[in-house]
Amino acid sequence: LSSPSGLTHESHKKDVEQVYLRCSEGSIEWMYPTGALIVNLRPNTSPASYKHLTVCIKPFKDSAGANIYLEKTGELKLLVRDGDRSPSKVYCFGYDQGGLFIEATPQQDISRKITGFQYELMSKGIASDLHRVSAPCRPCSDTEVLLAVCTSDFVIRGSIQDVTNEAEEQESIIHVSVNKLYRQKSKVFQLMGESGNWRGQIKTLLECGVKPGDGDFLFTGRMHFGEARLGCAPRFKDFQRMYREAKDKGLNPCEIGPD
């Protein structure tokens, strides 16, 4: 978490401050913005891998006081306009497309303004999975499912208890009862109460039209800004068939107990 403050530059409103971020994910909060802020993302990876990275930012819901630009060799491209209110909107760009230039907008009272956002760096392959523009709701192929089992941040067998649709955010929240937890990167799925049941929530696009239904599914997906995002989710009996067929042929990319 980086938290620069514009009040330290009150006498120099045209100042440009530089911030260097080494982590692959985190957040930045610019309090009382004045002048401009250059955000330099310098992950602890080889510079040769930079071209394979995607940067995503998610502005805080109450972020205000500055425009956020993508800057490369002096050219600015507006990314987030001050005052934009798009809940949960995420802005992504290739690491090699430029850096972030945040410019404060004129304010009568800067003490009431805080510009902030979360950021994540990820491989372009993972980013494209999370933000599939073409056919984001299409079912996964057998090969994609088997690969997702090996590479996803979470893999669970469970059933859909309920689905909550959030029209404003254009998202659906899938409330999942977990029968078997194969893997989770973060503690999204937790033991609830004395019943001994594991439960959790997974988000997906509203347009996918997910509805509650009977039967077990294999849920896979990625963690994105602290939330579980749905990837491949075949019916569990279909996953069992795929896995056994691949294992018989020696083509399963990793071992997992499908029962």
Secondary structure as UniProt FT lines:
FT   HELIX           6..9
FT   TURN            10..11
FT   TURN            13..14
FT   STRAND          16..21
FT   STRAND          25..31
FT   STRAND          36..41
FT   HELIX           47..52
FT   STRAND          53..59
FT   TURN            61..62
FT   STRAND          66..72
FT   TURN            73..74
FT   STRAND          75..80
FT   TURN            82..83
FT   TURN            87..88
FT   STRAND          91..94
FT   HELIX           95..97
FT   STRAND          99..104
FT   HELIX           110..112
FT   STRAND          114..123
FT   HELIX           124..130
FT   TURN            136..137
FT   HELIX           142..151
FT   STRAND          154..166
FT   TURN            167..170
FT   STRAND          171..184
FT   TURN            187..188
FT   STRAND          190..192
FT   TURN            193..196
FT   STRAND          197..205
FT   HELIX           206..208
FT   STRAND          217..224
FT   TURN            225..226
FT   STRAND          227..230
FT   HELIX           236..248
FT   TURN            249..250
//
